[in-house]
Amino acid sequence: EKSAVQHSKSTAAARRKSTELPFRGRRIRRSLYPSHHYSSPIETPKATRPAKMVSYVNILLYGVGGIVFAGMALLVAFQERLVYVPVVPGLTKSYTITPARLRLTYEDVWLRSSDGVRLHAWFIKLFPDCRGPTILFFQENAGNIAHRLEMVHIMLQKLQCNVFMLSYRGYGASDGSPSQHGITKDAQAALDHLYQRNDIDTSRIFVFGRSLGGAVGALLTRNNPDKVAGIILENTFTSILDMAGVLLPFLKWVIGGSGAKGVKILNFVVRSPWNTIDVIGQVKRPILFLSGLQDEMVPPSHMQMLYAKAAAHNKECTFVEFPSGMHMDTWLAGGDHYWATIEQFLEKYAPRNDETDSSSSGVGNFGYF
């Protein structure tokens, strides 16, 4: 009996020994039952860690893709609201002031664009019969023409001119919604109206545009070389495509103008590219570039690139810098030098008729300087 017990113990020990394997100095027991297969804690991460990493990468890629898709959708749906700002936060869409408040002689002008949109404008004269230069004024992208009256008031006096201030569609009292296609039609309607008037000298119509207004004016002047005596561009961008990367740096990888490096995959979704850099080289009329070197919105390099492109095709280009000029106040920071620069440009390319200009005046002569 004792011998039988010892035999049983030795058999069990041998069986246990046969189910154990050495592993780096440790003993790992292998189950006798396949349904309870045991994996060592050292082997498990080797099998599952790569799978987990792939899962995390997929989640990250899907997340980034979702953000990009959402960004594209927002850009497509709301891009006009980013480019055009008819109502400045804190202000109303309506005019807060009219030329009458500044005791200026003016008329409310109502126009129809070629696509039927009703437009509003102010035609402001230095005096009722003034036949001096007429400046077709195109504003920036934010606010309305009432916000530019302070500058225009001084412009009238310094330059002895008339000023036609157009409200783009969707701005001020004009109907419609702004877009590049629409505003291009608005500008044409304004120029056609001026050219048909008999109370101004139509050979002395100049275009003035600041920022977005410069892009509008450049396109209009290119399309109407026989109706425009010259154009003045102030703090204007090369294109909205380039400005997208300036205002939102992450967009420069997917949106960019003709001079940008690489393929810009989202250019096709931009409905208002305003490629001034492509248009300016085709303008055949005299161009005056006014650049504020402290411009906080449009990099001054944009104006330099526009001038370089224009000067390569047009010998009648002038570039003037104002060291302390910012985006909106170059006219104020430039002082007398600013106005003298414009006066010389007007006088050079559309000389005044002293007899006609002075004889029609019922007021004192402000004079050019």
C-alpha positions as a printed NumPy array, in Angstrom:
array([[  0.   ,   0.   ,   0.   ],
       [  2.806,   2.374,   0.873],
       [  4.499,   1.483,  -2.362],
       [  1.322,   2.302,  -4.304],
       [  1.072,   5.774,  -2.715],
       [  4.697,   6.612,  -3.567],
       [  4.146,   5.454,  -7.146],
       [  1.096,   7.716,  -7.44 ],
       [  3.043,  10.778,  -6.161],
       [  5.939,  10.157,  -8.497],
       [  3.578,   9.804, -11.461],
       [  1.849,  13.099, -10.608],
       [  5.215,  14.901, -10.243],
       [  6.359,  13.584, -13.59 ],
       [  3.141,  14.756, -15.19 ],
       [  3.538,  18.272, -13.704],
       [  7.126,  18.418, -14.878],
       [  6.109,  17.495, -18.411],
       [  3.662,  20.437, -18.545],
       [  6.242,  23.063, -17.549],
       [  8.649,  24.8  , -19.936],
       [ 11.6  ,  27.003, -19.048],
       [ 11.359,  30.709, -20.141],
       [ 14.175,  33.128, -19.33 ],
       [ 14.804,  31.462, -16.006],
       [ 11.127,  31.346, -15.089],
       [  8.78 ,  28.371, -15.194],
       [  5.615,  28.822, -17.19 ],
       [  2.858,  26.306, -16.73 ],
       [  1.001,  25.16 , -19.798],
       [ -2.533,  24.097, -19.172],
       [ -3.537,  20.545, -19.85 ],
       [ -6.854,  21.867, -21.07 ],
       [ -6.701,  23.656, -24.493],
       [ -9.942,  25.567, -23.781],
       [ -8.108,  27.426, -21.003],
       [ -5.05 ,  28.397, -23.032],
       [ -2.78 ,  30.659, -21.061],
       [ -0.735,  33.416, -22.667],
       [  2.192,  34.825, -20.813],
       [  1.972,  38.494, -19.689],
       [  5.171,  39.145, -21.678],
       [  3.722,  37.853, -24.927],
       [  0.342,  39.71 , -24.739],
       [  1.532,  43.33 , -25.479],
       [  3.439,  42.1  , -28.54 ],
       [  0.189,  40.91 , -30.049],
       [ -2.17 ,  43.768, -29.047],
       [ -0.077,  46.973, -28.88 ],
       [  0.254,  47.483, -32.689],
       [ -3.489,  47.001, -33.084],
       [ -4.184,  49.618, -30.447],
       [ -1.76 ,  52.07 , -32.079],
       [ -3.439,  51.6  , -35.474],
       [ -6.766,  52.262, -33.821],
       [ -5.514,  55.516, -32.269],
       [ -4.035,  56.666, -35.602],
       [ -7.318,  55.959, -37.365],
       [ -9.225,  57.963, -34.789],
       [ -6.779,  60.849, -35.197],
       [ -7.022,  60.778, -38.996],
       [-10.796,  60.648, -38.912],
       [-10.837,  63.564, -36.472],
       [ -8.535,  65.71 , -38.597],
       [-10.478,  64.797, -41.712],
       [-13.708,  65.767, -40.015],
       [-12.294,  69.136, -38.994],
       [-11.018,  69.821, -42.522],
       [-14.359,  68.829, -44.027],
       [-16.246,  71.006, -41.553],
       [-13.881,  73.898, -42.308],
       [-14.462,  73.507, -46.045],
       [-18.206,  73.421, -45.52 ],
       [-18.109,  76.611, -43.442],
       [-15.849,  78.306, -45.992],
       [-18.211,  77.43 , -48.825],
       [-21.34 ,  78.437, -46.925],
       [-20.193,  81.618, -45.186],
       [-17.279,  82.995, -47.207],
       [-19.226,  86.074, -48.339],
       [-19.718,  87.004, -44.699],
       [-15.967,  86.815, -44.178],
       [-15.112,  88.949, -47.216],
       [-17.966,  91.47 , -47.105],
       [-18.967,  93.219, -43.881],
       [-21.754,  95.714, -44.661],
       [-22.561,  96.097, -40.976],
       [-19.696,  96.853, -38.605],
       [-20.271,  95.289, -35.155],
       [-21.838,  97.892, -32.893],
       [-23.173,  99.967, -35.791],
       [-26.267,  99.801, -37.984],
       [-26.584,  99.117, -41.708],
       [-28.239, 102.488, -42.259],
       [-26.283, 105.707, -42.74 ],
       [-25.349, 107.384, -39.471],
       [-24.636, 110.657, -41.264],
       [-25.345, 112.203, -44.664],
       [-23.478, 114.852, -46.682],
       [-26.112, 117.386, -45.599],
       [-24.787, 117.103, -42.055],
       [-21.464, 118.429, -43.343],
       [-23.227, 121.078, -45.47 ],
       [-22.112, 119.487, -48.712],
       [-23.91 , 119.889, -52.037],
       [-25.069, 116.447, -53.1  ],
       [-27.798, 114.369, -54.676],
       [-29.12 , 110.908, -53.903],
       [-28.636, 108.765, -56.986],
       [-30.525, 105.527, -57.608],
       [-29.167, 103.111, -60.192],
       [-30.013,  99.711, -61.631],
       [-27.217,  97.243, -62.255],
       [-27.341,  95.128, -65.404],
       [-28.876,  92.275, -63.404],
       [-31.627,  94.51 , -62.008],
       [-30.334,  95.222, -58.485],
       [-31.323,  98.651, -57.122],
       [-28.286, 100.63 , -55.977],
       [-27.807, 103.834, -54.03 ],
       [-25.067, 106.436, -54.327],
       [-24.213, 109.968, -53.307],
       [-22.93 , 112.389, -55.907],
       [-21.191, 115.151, -53.98 ],
       [-20.05 , 118.357, -55.675],
       [-17.693, 121.007, -54.468],
       [-20.227, 123.52 , -55.795],
       [-23.256, 123.049, -58.08 ],
       [-21.519, 123.759, -61.403],
       [-18.086, 122.333, -60.612],
       [-16.51 , 120.785, -63.702],
       [-13.285, 119.778, -62.039],
       [-12.157, 116.143, -61.859],
       [-14.785, 113.616, -60.813],
       [-13.589, 110.811, -58.547],
       [-15.498, 107.531, -58.551],
       [-14.93 , 106.378, -54.978],
       [-14.874, 102.679, -54.037],
       [-14.732, 101.9  , -50.318],
       [-13.225,  99.06 , -48.282],
       [-15.107,  95.879, -47.353],
       [-16.496,  96.996, -43.975],
       [-19.134,  99.594, -43.151],
       [-20.798, 101.929, -45.632],
       [-20.151, 105.168, -47.503],
       [-21.242, 107.3  , -44.557],
       [-18.132, 106.159, -42.679],
       [-15.94 , 107.729, -45.404],
       [-17.527, 111.177, -45.422],
       [-14.85 , 112.741, -43.227],
       [-12.162, 111.895, -45.765],
       [-14.329, 112.828, -48.753],
       [-15.109, 116.208, -47.198],
       [-11.394, 117.009, -47.156],
       [-10.902, 115.469, -50.607],
       [-13.417, 117.902, -52.086],
       [-11.617, 120.894, -50.642],
       [ -8.056, 119.778, -51.324],
       [ -8.611, 118.575, -54.884],
       [-11.481, 120.814, -56.062],
       [-13.286, 117.79 , -57.36 ],
       [-16.629, 116.015, -57.429],
       [-16.949, 112.644, -55.682],
       [-19.349, 109.857, -56.61 ],
       [-19.728, 107.429, -53.682],
       [-21.295, 104.092, -54.587],
       [-22.907, 101.731, -52.109],
       [-22.165,  98.183, -53.231],
       [-25.128,  95.823, -53.326],
       [-26.008,  94.761, -49.787],
       [-24.332,  97.886, -48.358],
       [-26.046, 101.002, -47.03 ],
       [-29.341, 101.622, -48.843],
       [-28.56 ,  99.334, -51.787],
       [-30.492,  96.115, -52.314],
       [-29.103,  92.638, -52.887],
       [-26.244,  90.648, -51.424],
       [-22.546,  91.292, -52.128],
       [-20.416,  89.071, -54.36 ],
       [-17.563,  89.646, -56.777],
       [-19.783,  89.036, -59.769],
       [-22.432,  91.433, -58.448],
       [-20.144,  94.239, -57.284],
       [-18.395,  94.192, -60.667],
       [-21.783,  94.964, -62.233],
       [-22.438,  97.681, -59.631],
       [-19.176,  99.465, -60.45 ],
       [-19.981,  99.359, -64.158],
       [-23.423, 100.862, -63.53 ],
       [-21.845, 103.73 , -61.577],
       [-19.313, 104.511, -64.3  ],
       [-21.942, 104.336, -67.044],
       [-24.1  , 106.768, -65.074],
       [-21.261, 109.264, -64.728],
       [-20.305, 108.975, -68.372],
       [-23.852, 109.876, -69.421],
       [-24.068, 113.032, -67.317],
       [-23.786, 116.413, -68.98 ],
       [-22.918, 118.42 , -65.87 ],
       [-19.372, 117.056, -65.476],
       [-16.272, 116.806, -67.64 ],
       [-16.376, 113.117, -68.593],
       [-12.774, 113.246, -69.828],
       [-11.665, 113.766, -66.209],
       [-13.19 , 110.76 , -64.445],
       [-10.74 , 109.088, -62.068],
       [-11.228, 105.932, -60.024],
       [-10.171, 105.794, -56.366],
       [-10.172, 102.531, -54.434],
       [ -8.867, 101.522, -51.03 ],
       [ -8.387,  97.854, -50.057],
       [-11.352,  95.968, -51.587],
       [-12.222,  99.167, -53.438],
       [ -8.852,  99.   , -55.182],
       [ -9.667,  95.528, -56.496],
       [-13.061,  96.772, -57.701],
       [-11.504,  99.848, -59.323],
       [ -8.709,  97.943, -61.049],
       [-11.159,  95.565, -62.707],
       [-13.426,  98.444, -63.782],
       [-10.524, 100.454, -65.215],
       [ -9.182,  97.474, -67.135],
       [-12.601,  96.945, -68.698],
       [-13.16 , 100.649, -69.526],
       [ -9.888, 102.242, -70.65 ],
       [-11.787, 104.748, -72.805],
       [-13.915, 106.065, -69.921],
       [-11.336, 106.389, -67.11 ],
       [ -8.554, 108.985, -67.069],
       [ -6.589, 107.194, -64.346],
       [ -6.837, 105.107, -61.181],
       [ -5.606, 105.595, -57.609],
       [ -5.026, 102.46 , -55.514],
       [ -4.492, 102.679, -51.781],
       [ -3.51 ,  99.759, -49.518],
       [ -4.901,  97.157, -51.9  ],
       [ -4.263,  93.406, -51.7  ],
       [ -2.931,  91.15 , -54.444],
       [ -5.908,  88.794, -54.062],
       [ -8.384,  87.474, -51.53 ],
       [ -6.663,  84.11 , -51.985],
       [ -3.446,  85.608, -50.598],
       [ -5.293,  87.498, -47.854],
       [ -6.847,  84.242, -46.604],
       [ -3.408,  83.065, -45.512],
       [ -2.636,  86.456, -43.935],
       [ -5.78 ,  86.599, -41.803],
       [ -6.009,  82.834, -41.117],
       [ -2.444,  81.444, -41.386],
       [ -3.489,  77.785, -41.461],
       [ -5.314,  78.43 , -44.759],
       [ -2.105,  79.306, -46.6  ],
       [ -1.447,  75.588, -47.052],
       [ -4.668,  75.063, -49.009],
       [ -5.535,  78.519, -50.444],
       [ -3.206,  80.888, -52.275],
       [ -2.856,  83.267, -55.207],
       [ -1.078,  82.798, -58.522],
       [  2.313,  83.405, -56.894],
       [  1.865,  80.83 , -54.132],
       [  3.992,  77.69 , -54.092],
       [  2.438,  74.289, -54.467],
       [ -1.07 ,  73.202, -55.349],
       [ -3.778,  75.017, -53.388],
       [ -6.569,  72.477, -53.259],
       [ -9.274,  74.799, -51.898],
       [ -8.899,  77.674, -54.366],
       [-11.801,  76.318, -56.369],
       [-14.284,  76.922, -53.524],
       [-13.504,  80.665, -53.257],
       [-16.254,  82.586, -55.058],
       [-14.744,  86.076, -54.621],
       [-11.018,  85.692, -55.352],
       [-10.51 ,  89.331, -56.491],
       [ -7.223,  88.553, -58.248],
       [ -5.952,  92.125, -58.483],
       [ -2.431,  90.883, -59.215],
       [ -3.686,  89.322, -62.448],
       [ -5.811,  92.333, -63.416],
       [ -3.357,  95.153, -62.698],
       [ -0.94 ,  94.113, -65.424],
       [ -3.741,  94.583, -67.972],
       [ -4.668,  98.144, -66.933],
       [ -3.681, 100.568, -69.673],
       [ -4.463, 103.827, -67.877],
       [ -2.154, 105.778, -65.49 ],
       [ -1.962, 104.273, -62.002],
       [ -1.027, 105.925, -58.7  ],
       [ -0.127, 103.537, -55.844],
       [ -0.443, 104.931, -52.295],
       [  1.045, 102.586, -49.686],
       [  0.868, 102.978, -45.893],
       [  3.888, 101.169, -44.477],
       [  2.19 , 100.57 , -41.105],
       [ -0.801,  98.834, -42.676],
       [ -2.01 ,  96.327, -40.094],
       [ -4.437,  94.544, -42.44 ],
       [ -2.858,  94.261, -45.891],
       [  0.916,  93.653, -45.855],
       [  2.675,  96.547, -47.68 ],
       [  4.427,  93.904, -49.774],
       [  1.108,  93.39 , -51.598],
       [  1.227,  96.955, -52.898],
       [  4.843,  96.514, -53.952],
       [  3.952,  93.375, -55.895],
       [  1.027,  95.131, -57.582],
       [  3.269,  98.01 , -58.61 ],
       [  5.943,  95.662, -59.968],
       [  3.376,  93.76 , -62.014],
       [  1.79 ,  96.953, -63.373],
       [  5.079,  98.732, -64.127],
       [  6.25 ,  95.798, -66.214],
       [  3.421,  96.518, -68.664],
       [  2.539, 100.174, -68.072],
       [  5.015, 103.06 , -68.079],
       [  2.551, 105.461, -66.435],
       [  2.78 , 104.052, -62.899],
       [  3.751, 105.98 , -59.761],
       [  4.439, 104.437, -56.345],
       [  4.449, 106.57 , -53.176],
       [  5.001, 105.333, -49.608],
       [  3.775, 106.898, -46.372],
       [  5.912, 105.662, -43.437],
       [  3.298, 106.182, -40.708],
       [  0.204, 105.281, -42.732],
       [ -2.049, 102.483, -41.487],
       [ -4.766, 100.655, -43.393],
       [ -7.519, 103.223, -42.886],
       [ -5.682, 106.42 , -41.988],
       [ -2.976, 106.81 , -44.63 ],
       [ -4.808, 109.875, -45.914],
       [ -4.669, 111.386, -42.417],
       [ -1.122, 110.302, -41.539],
       [  0.168, 111.464, -44.917],
       [ -1.078, 115.016, -44.385],
       [ -0.326, 117.578, -47.093],
       [  2.082, 115.202, -48.839],
       [ -0.759, 112.735, -49.409],
       [ -3.052, 115.299, -51.018],
       [ -0.259, 116.92 , -53.026],
       [  0.616, 113.521, -54.484],
       [ -2.934, 112.966, -55.712],
       [ -3.232, 116.555, -56.957],
       [ -0.108, 116.168, -59.087],
       [ -1.435, 112.914, -60.515],
       [ -4.772, 114.497, -61.47 ],
       [ -3.092, 117.523, -62.976],
       [ -0.659, 115.432, -65.   ],
       [ -3.19 , 113.119, -66.617],
       [ -6.279, 115.356, -66.824],
       [ -5.16 , 118.999, -66.728],
       [ -7.803, 121.429, -65.551],
       [ -9.273, 124.116, -67.732],
       [ -8.687, 127.182, -65.573],
       [-11.282, 129.242, -67.405],
       [-14.008, 126.604, -67.118],
       [-13.181, 125.522, -63.561],
       [-12.974, 129.008, -62.071],
       [-15.753, 130.725, -64.03 ],
       [-18.333, 128.165, -62.938],
       [-17.439, 128.592, -59.304],
       [-19.641, 130.72 , -57.131],
       [-17.261, 130.32 , -54.218],
       [-13.654, 131.056, -53.515],
       [-10.99 , 129.008, -55.266],
       [ -9.515, 126.41 , -52.896],
       [ -6.684, 125.913, -55.386],
       [ -4.365, 123.024, -56.102],
       [ -1.193, 122.776, -54.108]])
